[in-house]
Amino acid sequence: MKETPLSNCERDFLLRAIEEKKRLDGRQTYDYRKLKITFGTDYGCCFVDLGQTRVMAQVACELVAPKENRPTEGILFFNIELSPMASPSFEQGRQSELSVKLNRQLERCLRNSKCIDTESLCVVSGEKVWQVRVDVHTLNNDGNLMDAASVAAITALCHFRRPDVAIQGEEVTVFSPEERDPIPLSVYHMPISVSFAFFQQGTFLLVDPCEREERVMDGLLMIAMNKHREICSIQSSGGIMLLKDQVMRCSKIASVKVSEITELISQALLNDKAARKAGGKCGFAESMPQDRITALKMDQTDVEMTSVSQTGSGILQGDEAPPPTVPSPVVPVPGVGQVGQGLQSWGLEEEEDDDDEEE
């Protein structure tokens, strides 16, 4: 299904607002949307909310044969799935141009930057290595999928734990988490992608464009950088010519944003580790809001019942039982006794009336 194009009025309104340094959601030119990071129940599952854009990253591993040209290195594999649930323009089971571009950019950002020690993933040289697979699923698309995907992927890799192994001769034993504690991956640094949208041939610049701003932009610049200000990858799309000063300006802005996001990721990992160690809420249960009607759960209110029970027992003890009432029998006709009502249903009045008429 093709996406609905913007009307001329909407396009002109967006461009005029950008010229006046105003944005639809009230942000400033260099402001990022609110970034929220939550983790799943299992290690290696991460949810990232960038405004209304929501992605999920899941990391898994398995033992495979290594590549012939690199027998002592593990394998990193990245895959981004654009689900129709995220946007009606995404088609299920079909590689679109956007998904191919995002996959390549994510591989350049994480795999080519050597942020993961692949040699530590080797079990038996030339025979068995760990293949780490990172699947990124888009749950909702409101623009800037690349930044959300890069944050989710590197956070999931830092959160992931692989099983421990033991080698005895030619036999390789993989231990379950109950037998031995899983081992985290060796992460050297955290490359984070920051996107810049250009309008009117590079005259105006915006950080973290939303979905409507992406429709009217002329070009996009994605810079992947770590907190040490090392550029891991850079890609420009849209066919616009950028000056050296513009690229340097974007790199300085990216260094500030990357430092803030890296600190947020580190704090989220520490909070999750402390919550799991203390046995508290972790994973998806922690991200559920508790102060809404739709949360299906409200905070319990403590009610003191001691005084109520004492008062109730005192009332029962001090109250007098009512005297028993015994109804007196009624003799409507000779030979018939009645207790209570029911005279009409017996038909005795009709017999009395008949006797009176005969007399």
N, C-alpha and C positions, 0 to 999 in steps of 0.2 A: 504494500500500500504506500503510495507516494504521500509525502508530507504536504500539508496545506500551505501554499505559498503566502507570503505576507502581502497585504494590499499596499498600494502606493501611499495611502494615508499613514499606515503604520510605519512604513519604511521612512517616510519623511519625518514623522514624529520622533522616531528613534535617533535619526541622524541629527536633527535639530537639538534634541536633548544632549547628545554627546558633544556637540559644538559648544553648548552652554555648560559643559562639565557636570551634567546631571545624569543619573542612571535611574532605571525603572524601580529598583528595590531600595533606593535611597543611599546607596554606597557612594563613597568618593572614588576618584579615578584609580587609585592604587590600593583600594581596600579589597580584602579577600572575604568571601562569604564565611559563615560560621562553619567550622570544621569539627566534626564529632567522630570519635573512634570508639567502637565497641568490639568485643570479642565473643566468639561462640563458645559452646561448652567444651569442644575439643580443641587441642592445640593446633594452630595454623589456620583458624577460621577468623576472619576479620570483616567487620562492616564499617564502611566509611560514608558519612553524610557530609556532603559539601553543598550547603544550602538545601535545595530540593533534589540535587543529584545524589543518588545512592547506589553504591556498588558493594559487592561482596567478593572477597578473595579467599580461596581454599587451597591449601598446600597439602600435597600427598607425596609419598616416596615409595620406591620399589627397587629391588636389586635387579640390574640388567648387565649385559656385557658392555664394556666401554667401547668408544670409538677407536679405530685402528691407529689413527695418527696421534691420539692422546690416551694411551692405555692407563695412565695413573690419575686421570681427572674424572670427576663425576659429571653428570649431565644436568643442565638446567633447561627446563622447557616452560614456555609461557603461552597462554591461550586466553584470548578475550572473546567472550560470547555476548553478542548484542541481541538481547531477548526482545521479542515483540511486546513484552510486558513493560519494558522501559519506554518504548516509543512506538507508535503505529507504523512509522516509516521503516523499522527494522523487520527483516524477514527471517523466519526460523530456518536454520539449516543451510543458509546461503552466505558465502563470504562476500561481503560488500567492500567497496573501496575504503570506507571508513574503518572497518574492522581490520583490514590488511595494514592500513597506515598506523593504527593504534598498536597492533602486534609488533610491527617493526620498531616503532618508537620505544615500546616497553622493553624489547630485547636490547636495543642500543643503550637504554637507560640503566638496566640492571645487569644484564649478562655481559655486555661488552665493557662495562666499567669495572669489572672484576670486584664487585662489592661482596661476593660470596667466595669463600675459599673452597674451590672445587676439588683441590687435592685432598682435603680432609674427608671428602665423600668416597674415597677409594677404599675398598675392602680387601680385595686381592688384585694385585697389579695385572692388568691384561685379561682378567677373568670376570670379576664382579665389582661393580661400583653402584653407588646410589644414584638413581635418577629422581630428581626433585621436580615435580610438576606444579605449576602455579596456574590455577584457573580463576579468571576474573569474570564475574557475572554482573551485568548491568541490570539493576532493579528499577531505576528511574532515571530519565535523562532530562536534565535541565541545563545542559551546557557544561563544557570543560570536563569531558570524560577522562582525558589523559591525566590530568592532575589527580583526580580522585582514584584512578586505577593505579598510578604509581605509588601513592600513599598507601593504598590497601595492599598492594603486592609486597612492598618492602616491610610493612608492619606485620603481615602474615608470615613472612620469612623469619623475622626476628622472634615471632611468637611460636614458631613451629619447633617441635621436638621429634627427632628421628629415633627409631629403636636402636638399642645397643646390640652389638654383635660380638661373637667370640669365634675364633678360628682354631680348630684342632686338626692339624694335618691338612687334608683337602676338604674337610667338612666345615661349613659355615652355619653357625647357630644364631638365629635372630630371637632375641628375648622380648617378651611382652612387657608392657608398662608395669604389670604387677610383679614381675620377676626382677627387673632392673629399671632404674629411672631412665627415661629417655634423655637423649643428648641434644642440646641446642646446636644450631648451625653456627659456623664461624662467619660473622658479619664484620667486614672491615669498615664500611661506612654506609651511609644511607643516602642514595641519590634520590632527589625529589624533583619532579617536573613542575615548572611554573610557566603558564601560558600567557601570552600577550597578544591582544587583538589590535590591529591597526585599521584606521578608517581614513577615507579620503587620501589615499596614496601615502600613508604614513604620517599625516598631519596630526592626528589624534591617536592617543594610546590608552588602552584599558587593560587592567589586570583581572584575571579570572572572569572571562566573558560568560554571560548566561546564554540560554538557548536562542533567544530572540536577537541578542547582540551578535551571535555567531552567524546569523542569517544575513546581516547587513554589513559584515566586516569585509574589508578588502584583502587582508592577509593575516596570517597567524604565525607567531614565533614561539617555539617551545624550547626552553632551556632547562636541562637537567643538571643539577648542581648539588653538592653536599655541603655540610656546614663548614668545611675547611676552605670553601670558595674555589673548589676545583670543578671545572665544567666537565661533566661526563658526556653529554651529547647536546647538540643544538640543531634544530631543524626549522626551516622557514618554508611556508607554503602560501599559496595565493598569488604568486607571480608579481609581488611588489618589490621594488628596489629599496633596500635599507642602507642607510649611511652607517659609517663606523661609530659615530657618536650615539646613534640610536641603539645600536647593539650593546655598546658599553653601558649606556644608561639602563637598559633592560637587565644586564647582568648584575649591576649594583642593586637594583630593586629585588632581583631574584635571590641574591645572597641574604638579604634581610628576611624575606619570606621563608626561605629554606631553614634558616636558624630557628625561626619561631615554630615551624611545623615539626622540625626534628625534636625540639624540646617537648612539644605536645605528644609526640609518639613515645618518647622515653618515659614521660610521666604516665601515659596510659599503660605502658608495659609494666611499670612498677606497681601501679594500682591493681592491675589484674593479678600480678604475682602475689601481692599482699592479701588480696581477697581469696585466692585459692589456698594460700597457706593457712589463713584463719578459718577456712571453711565457710565463708560468707557467700553472698550471692555473686555469681560470675556468669559471664556469657549473656545469652539473650534475655534471661530473666532480669538482669540488672538494667537493661535498656528500656524495660517496659515502664511507662509512666504510671505512677500510683495515685495521682491526684485528679484523674479524669473519670467521668462516668463510664466510659467505654473500656476502662482498664480491667473490668471484671473482678476487681479486688480493691477494697478500701481498708484503711487503717482501723484496727479494732479499738473500741472505746471501753476502758475499764469501768465497771459498775460495781459499787460497794454493796454487797448483799447481806452483810452481817446484821446491820440494824433492822433491815426489812424482815429478816427471819425472826429476830427477837420480838419485834412488834407483833408479827403475825401469831407467834406462839402465845404471847400474853393475851391477845384478843380471844383466842380459842379457849384458854384456861379460865378467863374471867366471865365468859358468856354462859348463861344458863340455858339448859336445853328446854325447848317448848314442851308443855304438858301434852301427853298423848290424848288424842280425841277419838272416842269410840262412837260411831253413829248408832242411834237408837233404832230398833226395828219398827217398821210400820206394817199394820195389818189392814190392807185395803178391803178385803172380803174375808169372810170366815174360811179358815183352812188354808190361807195364802199368807206368807210372810215376805216382806220386802225390806232390803237394806239399801239406801241410796236411791238414785233415780232409775228409771227404766219402766215406769208404769205405762207409758204410752206404747211401748213396744210389745207389752204382753197382751194388749187387747182386753183388759179387764173393764175399762170404762164402757166399752160397747156392750158387754154382757150386763152391766148394771142398768144401762139405758133400756135394754130390751126387757129386763125384769120389771122396770118401772112402767113401761108401756103396757105390759100384760096385766099388771095390777090395775 
